[in-house]
Amino acid sequence: MQKPDTPTLHGIGRRKSAVADVIIETGNGDFVINGNPGFSYMQQHVSRIAVIKAPLEILEQLHEKNTHNFIVKVQGGGLEAQAQAIKLGLAKALCKLYPDYRQSFKQKGYLTTDARCKERKKYGLKKARKAPQFSKR
């Protein structure tokens, strides 16, 4: 149970088929993804961790560190798409917490949804654009 005076903020991010629900609450700086520590959930992959924590770098230049806990529930997609979905959800939630920094997030592109997704398969083709081998006779 959470204390009623503790503000919690939500942000939802999407990328391909991954959907991330990010909750920010006051705490000591824990980053939890699906019940696991963030570093171990992303399999100690440094670039994925950097993608996730990119929106926090803007705030860490001006605020104290380790004042909020980040609880993430993410499903669907691969780890790379999940990391990008978490980044978008985190940026949206931080905009609610610090509205003055919205312009900084927009300039860096953290609030832009990447709308690219897998193209559907067409009939008569093996994949979306791959055709069967042509036979002249």
ChimeraX attribute file (.defattr): number of C-alpha atoms within 10 A of each C-alpha:
attribute: neighborCount
match mode: 1-to-1
recipient: residues
	/A:1	3
	/A:2	8
	/A:3	6
	/A:4	7
	/A:5	6
	/A:6	10
	/A:7	11
	/A:8	16
	/A:9	18
	/A:10	19
	/A:11	21
	/A:12	21
	/A:13	25
	/A:14	25
	/A:15	24
	/A:16	18
	/A:17	14
	/A:18	20
	/A:19	23
	/A:20	27
	/A:21	21
	/A:22	27
	/A:23	21
	/A:24	20
	/A:25	18
	/A:26	15
	/A:27	12
	/A:28	12
	/A:29	13
	/A:30	16
	/A:31	18
	/A:32	19
	/A:33	21
	/A:34	13
	/A:35	11
	/A:36	13
	/A:37	13
	/A:38	19
	/A:39	15
	/A:40	12
	/A:41	15
	/A:42	19
	/A:43	11
	/A:44	11
	/A:45	13
	/A:46	11
	/A:47	12
	/A:48	20
	/A:49	18
	/A:50	14
	/A:51	16
	/A:52	22
	/A:53	17
	/A:54	18
	/A:55	24
	/A:56	16
	/A:57	12
	/A:58	14
	/A:59	15
	/A:60	11
	/A:61	9
	/A:62	8
	/A:63	11
	/A:64	8
	/A:65	13
	/A:66	13
	/A:67	12
	/A:68	16
	/A:69	17
	/A:70	21
	/A:71	22
	/A:72	24
	/A:73	16
	/A:74	21
	/A:75	17
	/A:76	14
	/A:77	16
	/A:78	12
	/A:79	17
	/A:80	16
	/A:81	20
	/A:82	26
	/A:83	27
	/A:84	24
	/A:85	30
	/A:86	29
	/A:87	30
	/A:88	31
	/A:89	28
	/A:90	31
	/A:91	29
	/A:92	25
	/A:93	22
	/A:94	23
	/A:95	20
	/A:96	14
	/A:97	16
	/A:98	11
	/A:99	11
	/A:100	10
	/A:101	15
	/A:102	17
	/A:103	12
	/A:104	15
	/A:105	19
	/A:106	12
	/A:107	10
	/A:108	12
	/A:109	14
	/A:110	19
	/A:111	21
	/A:112	14
	/A:113	15
	/A:114	13
	/A:115	8
	/A:116	8
	/A:117	9
	/A:118	8
	/A:119	9
	/A:120	9
	/A:121	12
	/A:122	12
	/A:123	9
	/A:124	11
	/A:125	11
	/A:126	11
	/A:127	13
	/A:128	13
	/A:129	12
	/A:130	11
	/A:131	12
	/A:132	10
	/A:133	6
	/A:134	6
	/A:135	5
	/A:136	4
	/A:137	3
